């Protein structure tokens, strides 16, 4: 019992150290954006997403639901545009962090950088769930968060937000399937909903397809396939229903 407790404590401490290392790497990579005025996220980050988020932030901090944006295209219903991210929880946190003044662009940049950290952390846990190797999983997390696709799309806030939740949803869905834990399945559905609320619906569709293909593979060719019928189908449907809800 004592040995088991010591092993558990060791892994918990190691997880915190891994998270701290990924956070340090993220801050080091983007230190000029965070701590100087010489560099900024260009193009769509400032020209497209910031005006949206600034308007949404202004409405929410005055306790109004953003319905109609009057400043573009002679006005249009911003609540119908997913990339307005009106219901995306981290953007509500920006209202709580900065409630008494208009949204600064630096806070939007911090939101993007935090999602790089989350992408690396969640990918680390997903890779370790597959490999059972901490070092390999750490390299997997670092490679994912600083990959060409992630860094090149830094201006596309919705894509970075969506990529960050991708490995977490997959990890929770996988654990729910293989460990028969309903909590993991329910949590996968909740975070799949957050994936949808990032506003880049293409990623949500691709994630749903990936989960379907993975669940089908485990049910047809995986080592536990005899125990997965027909559970894998209703678990997949539950994740989709909770996320859509």
C-alpha positions in Angstrom: 0.0 0.0 0.0 2.8 2.4 0.9 4.7 1.7 -2.3 1.6 2.2 -4.4 0.9 5.5 -2.6 4.5 6.7 -3.2 4.3 5.8 -6.9 1.0 7.8 -7.1 2.6 10.8 -5.4 5.6 10.6 -7.6 3.5 10.8 -10.8 1.4 13.6 -9.4 4.5 15.7 -8.7 5.9 14.8 -12.1 2.7 16.0 -13.8 3.1 19.4 -12.1 6.7 19.5 -13.3 5.7 18.6 -16.8 3.0 21.4 -16.8 5.5 23.9 -15.4 8.0 23.0 -18.1 5.5 23.3 -20.9 4.4 26.7 -19.4 8.0 27.9 -19.3 8.6 26.8 -22.9 5.4 28.6 -24.0 6.4 31.9 -22.2 10.0 31.7 -23.6 8.7 31.1 -27.2 6.3 34.1 -27.0 8.2 36.3 -24.6 8.4 39.3 -27.0 4.7 39.3 -27.4 4.1 39.0 -23.7 6.7 41.4 -22.3 7.5 43.9 -25.1 5.7 46.2 -27.5 8.0 45.2 -30.5 6.0 42.2 -31.7 2.3 41.3 -32.0 0.2 38.6 -33.6 -0.5 40.1 -37.1 -3.2 39.9 -39.8 -6.5 38.2 -38.8 -5.7 38.2 -35.1 -5.9 42.0 -35.1 -8.0 42.8 -38.1 -10.7 40.2 -37.8 -10.9 38.5 -34.5 -10.0 41.4 -32.2 -12.9 43.7 -33.5 -15.3 40.8 -32.9 -14.0 40.0 -29.5 -13.8 43.6 -28.5 -17.5 44.2 -29.4 -18.6 41.0 -27.6 -16.5 42.0 -24.6 -18.1 45.4 -24.5 -21.6 44.0 -24.7 -21.0 41.4 -22.0 -19.4 43.7 -19.5 -22.5 45.9 -19.8 -24.7 42.8 -19.2 -26.0 42.8 -22.8 -26.2 39.7 -25.0 -24.4 40.5 -28.3 -27.1 40.1 -31.0 -26.5 42.7 -33.7 -23.1 44.2 -34.7 -23.8 47.6 -36.3 -20.3 48.5 -37.3 -19.7 46.0 -40.3 -21.6 45.3 -43.5 -24.2 48.0 -42.5 -24.9 45.7 -39.5 -25.3 42.0 -39.2 -26.4 39.4 -36.5 -23.1 38.6 -34.8 -24.8 36.0 -32.6 -25.2 33.9 -35.8 -21.5 33.9 -36.6 -19.7 31.1 -34.7 -16.4 32.9 -34.9 -17.8 35.6 -32.7 -17.2 33.1 -29.8 -20.0 34.7 -27.8 -20.5 31.6 -25.6 -16.9 30.4 -25.5 -16.1 30.1 -21.7 -12.5 31.5 -21.9 -13.8 34.7 -23.5 -16.2 35.2 -20.6 -13.2 34.9 -18.3 -11.7 37.9 -20.2 -14.7 39.8 -19.1 -14.1 38.9 -15.5 -10.4 39.7 -15.7 -11.0 43.1 -17.5 -14.6 44.2 -16.6 -14.2 48.0 -16.3 -12.6 49.0 -19.6 -12.6 48.0 -23.3 -10.8 44.8 -24.2 -7.0 45.4 -24.8 -5.4 43.5 -27.7 -2.7 42.2 -25.3 -5.3 40.2 -23.4 -6.4 38.6 -26.7 -2.8 37.7 -27.3 -2.5 36.2 -23.9 -5.7 34.1 -24.6 -4.0 32.7 -27.7 -0.8 31.9 -25.9 -2.6 30.2 -23.0 -4.2 27.9 -25.6 -0.7 26.9 -26.9 0.1 25.8 -23.4 -3.1 23.9 -23.1 -2.5 22.2 -26.4 0.9 21.0 -25.3 -0.4 19.8 -21.9 -3.4 17.9 -23.2 -1.4 16.3 -26.0 1.2 15.2 -23.4 -1.5 13.4 -21.5 -3.0 11.9 -24.6 0.4 10.6 -25.9 1.2 9.2 -22.5 -2.1 7.4 -22.4 -1.1 5.6 -25.6 2.6 5.1 -25.0 2.9 4.9 -21.2 6.2 6.7 -21.7 6.6 10.1 -20.0 9.6 11.3 -22.1 8.0 10.3 -25.4 4.7 11.9 -24.4 6.6 15.1 -23.4 8.2 15.4 -26.8 4.8 14.7 -28.4 3.2 17.6 -26.5 6.1 20.0 -27.4 6.0 19.0 -31.0 2.3 19.5 -31.2 2.2 22.9 -29.5 5.1 24.3 -31.6 4.3 22.4 -34.8 4.2 24.3 -38.1 0.4 24.1 -38.3 0.0 25.6 -34.9 2.6 28.4 -35.2 1.6 29.3 -38.8 -2.0 29.7 -37.7 -1.2 31.9 -34.7 -3.2 34.7 -36.4 -6.3 32.4 -36.6 -7.5 32.5 -33.0 -10.4 30.1 -33.5 -8.1 27.5 -35.0 -5.7 27.7 -32.2 -8.5 27.5 -29.6 -10.0 24.5 -31.4 -6.7 22.7 -31.7 -6.1 23.1 -27.9 -9.2 21.1 -26.9 -8.7 18.4 -29.6 -6.4 16.0 -27.6 -8.4 16.5 -24.4 -11.7 15.4 -26.0 -10.0 12.4 -27.6 -8.3 11.4 -24.3 -11.5 11.5 -22.3 -13.5 9.7 -25.0 -10.8 7.0 -25.2 -10.8 6.5 -21.4 -14.5 6.4 -21.3 -14.6 3.7 -24.0 -11.7 1.5 -22.8 -12.2 1.9 -19.0 -16.0 1.8 -19.0 -16.1 5.0 -17.0 -19.2 7.1 -17.6 -17.7 10.2 -16.1 -15.0 10.3 -18.8 -17.7 9.9 -21.5 -19.8 12.7 -20.0 -16.7 14.9 -19.7 -15.8 14.2 -23.3 -19.2 15.4 -24.3 -18.9 18.6 -22.3 -15.5 19.4 -23.8 -16.7 18.5 -27.2 -19.3 21.2 -26.7 -16.4 23.6 -25.8 -14.7 22.5 -29.0 -17.8 23.6 -31.0 -18.0 26.9 -29.1 -14.5 27.9 -30.3 -16.2 28.8 -33.6 -14.2 26.8 -36.0 -16.8 24.2 -36.8 -14.5 22.4 -39.3 -12.4 21.1 -36.4 -15.5 19.9 -34.5 -16.6 17.9 -37.5 -13.1 16.4 -38.1 -12.9 15.5 -34.4 -16.3 13.8 -34.5 -15.1 11.8 -37.6 -11.9 10.9 -35.9 -13.7 9.7 -32.8 -16.0 7.6 -34.9 -13.1 6.0 -36.8 -11.2 5.3 -33.6 -14.2 3.9 -31.8 -15.0 1.7 -34.8 -11.4 0.4 -34.9 -11.4 -0.5 -31.2 -14.7 -2.2 -31.6 -13.7 -4.2 -34.6 -10.0 -4.8 -34.3 -8.9 -3.7 -30.8 -8.0 -6.2 -28.0 -11.2 -5.4 -26.0 -13.5 -5.6 -29.1 -15.7 -8.3 -27.6 -16.7 -6.1 -24.7 -17.4 -2.9 -26.8 -20.5 -4.0 -28.7 -22.9 -2.2 -28.8 -21.5 0.2 -26.1 -19.2 2.1 -28.4 -22.1 3.3 -30.5 -24.2 4.7 -27.7 -21.1 6.2 -26.0 -20.3 8.0 -29.3 -23.9 9.2 -29.6 -23.9 10.4 -26.0 -20.7 12.5 -26.6 -22.3 14.0 -29.7 -25.6 14.7 -28.0 -24.0 16.4 -25.0 -21.6 18.4 -27.2 -24.4 19.6 -29.5 -26.6 20.4 -26.5 
